[in-house]
Structures are given as C-alpha cells and as structure tokens.
Amino acid sequence: MRYVPKVGKEFPVSSAKEKAQYLAEFTRSTIAISVVVAAILALLVAAAIGACHGEFSALRTLWSVISLPLGLVIGHYFRGAGDNEDH
C-alpha cells in the first residue's frame, strides 16, 4: 500500500512587499503611540506641578504647544466610523 500524506492548511506565504508595509505601519503606529503617551504624561506632570504651586501657566503653555500635534495624531487614529474607508 502506498503512503498518502495528509493535506492540512495552506502554509501562509507573504511577499517582501507585504512584510515591508507591515513593518512601516507598525513603526509608524509605535511612534505615534509614544508621542501621545509622552504628551499625556507631560500634561499630567504640568497639572500636578500647577496644583502644588497654585499657578497653571506652565500647563496652559504646554497645552498651547502640544494641542495641535496631539489632536492631529489622535484624529488620525480615532476617526469616526463612516462611509469613507480610504486611509
């Protein structure tokens, strides 16, 4: 009797272009998340210092500097669910 191998699931094969695209997206997301976390931590530290000293000018200045970049990053990653699906 001849041996008949069992056929399982297909082995996932991806191209180098897909791997490069995944790496680029992963790197971009990691950098964006790091920037958001750093900005939030800076705001928390400035708020804590302002609460201790009773003056929040440092917090207002920090917010005026980081609000636009933070809003752009958050707006890009947390878009609303809608019909426009082209990223």
C-alpha positions as CSV (number, residue, x, y, z in Angstrom):
1,M,0.0,0.0,0.0
2,R,1.3,3.4,-1.0
3,Y,1.6,6.2,1.6
4,V,-0.8,9.1,1.1
5,P,0.2,12.2,3.0
6,K,-2.5,14.1,4.8
7,V,-3.0,17.6,3.4
8,G,-3.5,20.3,6.0
9,K,-4.0,24.0,5.8
10,E,-2.1,26.1,3.3
11,F,1.2,27.5,4.6
12,P,0.9,31.3,4.7
13,V,3.3,32.8,2.2
14,S,3.7,36.6,2.1
15,S,5.7,38.7,-0.1
16,A,8.5,41.0,0.9
17,K,6.4,44.0,-0.1
18,E,3.7,43.0,2.4
19,K,6.3,42.5,5.2
20,A,7.8,45.9,4.5
21,Q,4.4,47.5,4.5
22,Y,3.6,45.8,7.8
23,L,6.9,47.0,9.3
24,A,6.3,50.5,8.2
25,E,2.8,50.6,9.6
26,F,4.0,49.0,12.9
27,T,6.8,51.5,13.2
28,R,4.5,54.5,12.4
29,S,2.0,53.3,15.0
30,T,4.6,52.8,17.6
31,I,6.0,56.3,17.1
32,A,2.5,57.8,17.2
33,I,1.5,56.0,20.4
34,S,4.8,57.0,22.0
35,V,4.2,60.7,21.2
36,V,0.7,60.5,22.6
37,V,1.8,58.8,25.8
38,A,4.7,61.3,26.2
39,A,2.3,64.3,25.7
40,I,-0.2,63.0,28.2
41,L,2.5,62.3,30.8
42,A,3.8,65.9,30.3
43,L,0.3,67.3,30.7
44,L,-0.2,65.3,33.9
45,V,3.2,66.4,35.3
46,A,2.4,70.0,34.5
47,A,-1.0,69.7,36.0
48,A,0.4,68.2,39.2
49,I,3.0,71.0,39.5
50,G,0.4,73.6,38.9
51,A,-1.8,72.1,41.6
52,C,1.0,72.1,44.1
53,H,2.0,75.7,43.4
54,G,-1.4,77.1,42.6
55,E,-0.4,78.5,39.3
56,F,-1.3,76.8,36.0
57,S,0.6,79.0,33.5
58,A,3.0,76.1,32.7
59,L,0.1,73.8,31.9
60,R,-1.5,76.5,29.7
61,T,1.7,77.0,27.8
62,L,2.3,73.3,27.4
63,W,-1.2,72.7,26.2
64,S,-0.9,75.5,23.6
65,V,2.3,73.9,22.2
66,I,1.1,70.2,22.1
67,S,-2.6,70.5,21.4
68,L,-2.3,70.7,17.6
69,P,0.1,67.8,17.1
70,L,-1.7,65.7,19.7
71,G,-5.1,66.5,18.0
72,L,-3.7,65.5,14.6
73,V,-2.4,62.2,15.8
74,I,-5.5,61.3,17.8
75,G,-7.7,62.4,14.9
76,H,-5.9,60.2,12.5
77,Y,-6.0,57.1,14.7
78,F,-9.5,57.6,16.1
79,R,-11.5,58.6,13.1
80,G,-15.3,58.2,13.2
81,A,-16.9,55.2,11.6
82,G,-18.3,56.2,8.3
83,D,-18.6,55.5,4.6
84,N,-15.1,57.0,3.9
85,E,-12.9,54.0,4.3
86,D,-9.8,55.1,2.2
87,H,-7.0,55.5,4.7
